[in-house]
Amino acid sequence: MKKIISALLALLIISSLAVTAFAADLPSKYSAADKGYVTPVKSQGLAGCCAAFSAVSCLESDYII
């Protein structure tokens, strides 16, 4: 039982160090809008088709990128 706990603790420490090392390379702020990857917000009015608008927005962003 002690070997299992020691192995899990070692795995936890290693994974936390890996996450910390990866996070050090990330910027403190990211905005797809600032980079021009998204289109402006569009009004759907009273149509109630937000799912269609969000799907088209994803396609537009993919095309831009």
DSSP file (Angstrom, degrees, kcal/mol; ACC not computed):
  #  RESIDUE AA STRUCTURE BP1 BP2  ACC     N-H-->O    O-->H-N    N-H-->O    O-->H-N    TCO  KAPPA ALPHA  PHI   PSI    X-CA   Y-CA   Z-CA
    1    1 A M     >        0   0    0      0, 0.0     4,-2.2     0, 0.0     5,-0.2   0.000 360.0 360.0 360.0 -39.2    0.0    0.0    0.0
    2    2 A K  H  >  +     0   0    0      1,-0.2     4,-2.4     2,-0.2     5,-0.2   0.857 360.0  53.8 -65.2 -34.3    2.9    2.4    0.8
    3    3 A K  H  > S+     0   0    0      2,-0.2     4,-2.5     1,-0.2    -1,-0.2   0.895 108.6  49.1 -66.7 -39.3    4.4    1.7   -2.6
    4    4 A I  H  > S+     0   0    0      2,-0.2     4,-2.6     1,-0.2    -2,-0.2   0.923 112.6  47.0 -65.7 -44.5    1.2    2.7   -4.3
    5    5 A I  H  X S+     0   0    0     -4,-2.2     4,-2.4     2,-0.2    -2,-0.2   0.907 113.1  49.4 -64.4 -41.4    0.8    5.9   -2.3
    6    6 A S  H  X S+     0   0    0     -4,-2.4     4,-2.4     2,-0.2    -2,-0.2   0.910 111.8  48.7 -63.8 -41.8    4.5    6.8   -3.0
    7    7 A A  H  X S+     0   0    0     -4,-2.5     4,-2.3     2,-0.2    -2,-0.2   0.908 112.6  47.7 -65.1 -42.5    4.0    6.1   -6.7
    8    8 A L  H  X S+     0   0    0     -4,-2.6     4,-2.3     2,-0.2    -2,-0.2   0.892 112.1  49.9 -65.8 -39.3    0.9    8.2   -6.9
    9    9 A L  H  X S+     0   0    0     -4,-2.4     4,-2.3     2,-0.2    -2,-0.2   0.915 111.2  48.9 -64.8 -42.8    2.5   11.0   -5.0
   10   10 A A  H  X S+     0   0    0     -4,-2.4     4,-2.5     2,-0.2    -2,-0.2   0.905 111.4  50.1 -62.8 -41.5    5.5   10.9   -7.3
   11   11 A L  H  X S+     0   0    0     -4,-2.3     4,-2.5     1,-0.2    -2,-0.2   0.897 110.0  50.7 -63.5 -40.9    3.2   11.0  -10.3
   12   12 A L  H  X S+     0   0    0     -4,-2.3     4,-2.1     2,-0.2    -2,-0.2   0.911 111.6  47.3 -63.1 -43.6    1.3   14.0   -8.9
   13   13 A I  H  X S+     0   0    0     -4,-2.3     4,-2.0     2,-0.2    -2,-0.2   0.921 113.1  48.2 -65.5 -44.5    4.6   15.9   -8.3
   14   14 A I  H  X S+     0   0    0     -4,-2.5     4,-2.1     1,-0.2    -2,-0.2   0.915 112.5  48.2 -63.4 -43.5    5.9   15.2  -11.8
   15   15 A S  H  X S+     0   0    0     -4,-2.5     4,-2.2     1,-0.2    -1,-0.2   0.874 110.5  51.3 -67.9 -35.4    2.6   16.2  -13.5
   16   16 A S  H  X S+     0   0    0     -4,-2.1     4,-2.1     2,-0.2    -1,-0.2   0.878 110.0  49.8 -68.9 -35.8    2.5   19.4  -11.5
   17   17 A L  H  X S+     0   0    0     -4,-2.0     4,-2.2     2,-0.2    -2,-0.2   0.884 110.4  50.7 -67.1 -37.8    6.0   20.3  -12.5
   18   18 A A  H  X S+     0   0    0     -4,-2.1     4,-2.2     2,-0.2    -2,-0.2   0.907 110.8  48.2 -66.3 -41.5    5.2   19.6  -16.1
   19   19 A V  H  X S+     0   0    0     -4,-2.2     4,-2.6     2,-0.2    -2,-0.2   0.902 111.3  50.7 -65.2 -40.6    2.1   21.8  -16.0
   20   20 A T  H  X S+     0   0    0     -4,-2.1     4,-1.3     2,-0.2    -2,-0.2   0.903 110.6  48.8 -64.0 -41.6    4.1   24.6  -14.3
   21   21 A A  H  < S+     0   0    0     -4,-2.2     4,-0.5     1,-0.2    -1,-0.2   0.887 113.4  47.3 -66.1 -38.6    6.8   24.4  -17.0
   22   22 A F  H >< S+     0   0    0     -4,-2.2     3,-1.2     1,-0.2     4,-0.3   0.901 109.3  53.4 -68.7 -40.9    4.2   24.5  -19.8
   23   23 A A  H >< S+     0   0    0     -4,-2.6     3,-1.1     1,-0.3    -1,-0.2   0.766  96.4  67.7 -67.2 -25.4    2.3   27.4  -18.2
   24   24 A A  T 3< S+     0   0    0     -4,-1.3    -1,-0.3     1,-0.3    -2,-0.2   0.775  98.1  53.1 -65.8 -25.1    5.5   29.4  -18.0
   25   25 A D  T <  S+     0   0    0     -3,-1.2    -1,-0.3    -4,-0.5    -2,-0.2   0.556  91.2  95.7 -85.8  -9.0    5.5   29.6  -21.9
   26   26 A L  S <  S-     0   0    0     -3,-1.1     2,-0.0    -4,-0.3    -3,-0.0  -0.558  79.0-114.3 -85.8 145.8    2.0   31.0  -22.1
   27   27 A P        -     0   0    0      0, 0.0     3,-0.1     0, 0.0    -1,-0.1  -0.354  20.9-122.9 -70.2 159.5    1.2   34.7  -22.4
   28   28 A S  S    S+     0   0    0      1,-0.2     2,-0.3    -2,-0.0    -2,-0.0   0.737  95.5  26.1 -75.2 -21.1   -0.6   36.3  -19.5
   29   29 A K        -     0   0    0      2,-0.0     2,-0.4     0, 0.0    -1,-0.2  -1.000  62.8-179.5-143.9 140.4   -3.4   37.5  -21.8
   30   30 A Y        +     0   0    0     -2,-0.3     2,-0.4    -3,-0.1     3,-0.1  -0.994   1.7 176.8-139.9 133.2   -4.8   36.2  -25.1
   31   31 A S     >  -     0   0    0     -2,-0.4     4,-1.2     1,-0.1     6,-0.1  -0.949  19.2-163.0-138.8 117.2   -7.6   37.6  -27.2
   32   32 A A  T  4>S+     0   0    0     -2,-0.4     5,-2.6     1,-0.2     6,-0.5   0.822  96.1  57.7 -65.4 -30.5   -8.7   36.2  -30.5
   33   33 A A  T >45S+     0   0    0      1,-0.2     3,-0.9     3,-0.2    -1,-0.2   0.895 102.7  52.7 -67.0 -39.7  -10.5   39.5  -31.2
   34   34 A D  T 345S+     0   0    0      1,-0.3    -1,-0.2     2,-0.1    -2,-0.2   0.832 109.7  49.5 -64.2 -31.5   -7.3   41.5  -30.8
   35   35 A K  T 3<5S-     0   0    0     -4,-1.2    -1,-0.3     1,-0.0    -2,-0.2   0.538 116.5-115.3 -84.6  -7.1   -5.6   39.2  -33.3
   36   36 A G  T < 5S+     0   0    0     -3,-0.9    -3,-0.2    -4,-0.5    -2,-0.1   0.704  76.9 128.8  82.6  19.9   -8.5   39.6  -35.8
   37   37 A Y      < +     0   0    0     -5,-2.6     2,-0.3    -6,-0.1    28,-0.2   0.579  61.8  56.2 -85.1 -10.3   -9.5   36.0  -35.7
   38   38 A V  S    S-     0   0    0     -6,-0.5     3,-0.1    -5,-0.1    20,-0.1  -0.892  77.6-126.9-123.5 153.7  -13.2   36.7  -35.0
   39   39 A T        -     0   0    0     -2,-0.3     3,-0.1    18,-0.2    -2,-0.1  -0.503  42.9 -81.5 -91.2 164.3  -15.8   38.7  -36.9
   40   40 A P        -     0   0    0      0, 0.0    -1,-0.2     0, 0.0     2,-0.1  -0.188  55.8 -88.3 -62.7 159.3  -17.9   41.4  -35.3
   41   41 A V        -     0   0    0     -3,-0.1     2,-0.4     1,-0.0    -3,-0.0  -0.448  43.9-152.5 -68.1 138.2  -21.0   40.5  -33.3
   42   42 A K        -     0   0    0     -2,-0.1     2,-0.5    -3,-0.1    -1,-0.0  -0.889  13.0-121.9-115.1 146.2  -24.2   40.2  -35.4
   43   43 A S        -     0   0    0     -2,-0.4     3,-0.1     1,-0.1    -2,-0.0  -0.745  16.0-169.9 -88.7 126.9  -27.7   40.8  -34.3
   44   44 A Q    >   -     0   0    0     -2,-0.5     3,-2.0     1,-0.3     4,-0.2   0.463  26.4-159.9 -90.2  -1.9  -30.1   37.9  -34.7
   45   45 A G  T 3   -     0   0    0      1,-0.3     3,-0.3     2,-0.1    -1,-0.3  -0.353  60.8 -30.1  61.7-134.1  -33.0   40.1  -33.9
   46   46 A L  T 3  S+     0   0    0      1,-0.2    -1,-0.3    -3,-0.1    -2,-0.0   0.199 109.5 105.9 -99.7  14.1  -36.1   38.1  -32.8
   47   47 A A    <   -     0   0    0     -3,-2.0    -1,-0.2     1,-0.1    -2,-0.1   0.846  69.0-147.8 -67.1 -34.8  -35.2   35.1  -35.0
   48   48 A G        +     0   0    0     -3,-0.3     3,-0.2    -4,-0.2    -1,-0.1   0.843  55.3 128.3  70.9  33.4  -34.1   32.9  -32.1
   49   49 A C     >  +     0   0    0     -5,-0.2     4,-2.0     1,-0.2     3,-0.4  -0.318  13.3 142.3-115.4  49.9  -31.5   31.1  -34.1
   50   50 A C  H  >  +     0   0    0      1,-0.2     4,-2.5     2,-0.2     5,-0.2   0.817  69.4  59.2 -62.1 -31.3  -28.5   31.5  -31.9
   51   51 A A  H  > S+     0   0    0     -3,-0.2     4,-2.1     2,-0.2    -1,-0.2   0.912 106.8  46.8 -64.6 -41.1  -27.2   28.0  -32.7
   52   52 A A  H  > S+     0   0    0     -3,-0.4     4,-2.5     2,-0.2     5,-0.2   0.912 112.3  50.3 -66.2 -42.2  -27.0   28.9  -36.4
   53   53 A F  H  X S+     0   0    0     -4,-2.0     4,-2.2     1,-0.2    -2,-0.2   0.908 111.9  47.4 -62.9 -41.7  -25.3   32.2  -35.7
   54   54 A S  H  X S+     0   0    0     -4,-2.5     4,-2.0     2,-0.2    -1,-0.2   0.886 111.6  50.6 -69.0 -36.9  -22.7   30.5  -33.4
   55   55 A A  H  X S+     0   0    0     -4,-2.1     4,-2.0     2,-0.2    -2,-0.2   0.927 112.4  46.2 -64.7 -44.5  -22.1   27.7  -36.0
   56   56 A V  H  X S+     0   0    0     -4,-2.5     4,-2.7     1,-0.2    -2,-0.2   0.881 109.6  55.2 -65.7 -37.5  -21.5   30.3  -38.8
   57   57 A S  H  X S+     0   0    0     -4,-2.2     4,-2.4    -5,-0.2    -1,-0.2   0.898 107.1  50.1 -62.1 -40.4  -19.3   32.3  -36.5
   58   58 A C  H  X S+     0   0    0     -4,-2.0     4,-2.4     2,-0.2    -1,-0.2   0.915 111.3  48.7 -62.8 -42.9  -17.1   29.2  -35.9
   59   59 A L  H  X S+     0   0    0     -4,-2.0     4,-2.2     2,-0.2    -2,-0.2   0.910 110.9  50.6 -64.1 -41.8  -16.8   28.6  -39.6
   60   60 A E  H  X S+     0   0    0     -4,-2.7     4,-2.4     2,-0.2    -2,-0.2   0.923 111.0  48.4 -61.3 -44.8  -15.9   32.3  -40.2
   61   61 A S  H  X S+     0   0    0     -4,-2.4     4,-2.5     1,-0.2    -1,-0.2   0.903 110.6  50.9 -64.0 -41.2  -13.2   32.2  -37.6
   62   62 A D  H  < S+     0   0    0     -4,-2.4    -1,-0.2     1,-0.2    -2,-0.2   0.901 111.0  48.9 -61.6 -40.2  -11.8   28.9  -39.0
   63   63 A Y  H  < S+     0   0    0     -4,-2.2    -2,-0.2     1,-0.2    -1,-0.2   0.905 111.8  48.9 -66.0 -41.8  -11.7   30.5  -42.5
   64   64 A I  H  <        0   0    0     -4,-2.4    -2,-0.2     1,-0.3    -1,-0.2   0.916 360.0 360.0 -64.0 -44.1  -10.0   33.6  -41.2
   65   65 A I     <        0   0    0     -4,-2.5    -1,-0.3   -28,-0.2    -2,-0.2   0.505 360.0 360.0 -68.4 360.0   -7.3   31.7  -39.3
